[in-house]
Amino acid sequence: MATGLSLSATTRSERGHHVRALRRGGSVPAVLYSRDLDAQSLSADAAALTRVWQRAGRTHLIDLTVDGGPTRKVLIRDLQIDPRTARPLHADFLAVNLREKLTVEVPVLVSGEAPAVTTLKVGLLQQVIATLRVDALPGDLPPHLTVDVSGLSEVDQALRIRDVRLPHGVSLAGHLDLDEVVVKVAPLRVAAAEAGPAAEEGAEPGEAASAAAE
């Protein structure tokens, strides 16, 4: 089964701070994980990896070729990005069995327009839950889940986990409270107060954060 997305990688021997030379040369250190094999240290072209990541995210299967060998179906389980340059620092790939279900964190997106916000202008939308963990076969993993807010016409109306659309073959993972709020309409003054000023301080992950994974 072709996935439509492919990426080539090569094995690498560089570890720790030595991977900086890889990055300077336009490559990204990576690790391929698999249930049946030991973790394999790889490197991939940074530009190619970025293009694939933009289309695949964490849920789209990729055809990965290592050293020109057989193609393996993989997911990008993690991609560390330098917050200052937006360049990829490190990638984790997971080789999958197409007949075994996976548990994956999937983004929840809002669809439609809430009349309380767009027409009546009495509130603001607040999204409380941004992701949900789902179980699905690798080929059934959705890029995102959606919740339709077009029925929200009053302040304090909300949509809950039970209202999130689940595609065929996808189920919620774990023991969730289906009545937990995903998105709600908050009064204008309350929404503004809860937003508050953005935090201006905090450590940036950068290369130091990626060193442990390498």
Secondary structure, 3 states (H helix, E strand, C coil): CCCCCEEEEEECCCCHHHHHHHHHCCEEEEEEECCCCCCEEEEEEHHHHHHHHHHHCCCCCEEEEECCCCEEEEEEEEEEECCCCCCEEEEEEEECCCCCCEEEEEEEEEECCCHHHHCCCCEEEEECCCEEEEEECHHHCCCCEEEECCCCCCCCCEEEHHHCECCCCCEECCCCCCCCEEEEEEEHHHHHHHHCCCCCCCCCCHHHHHHCCC
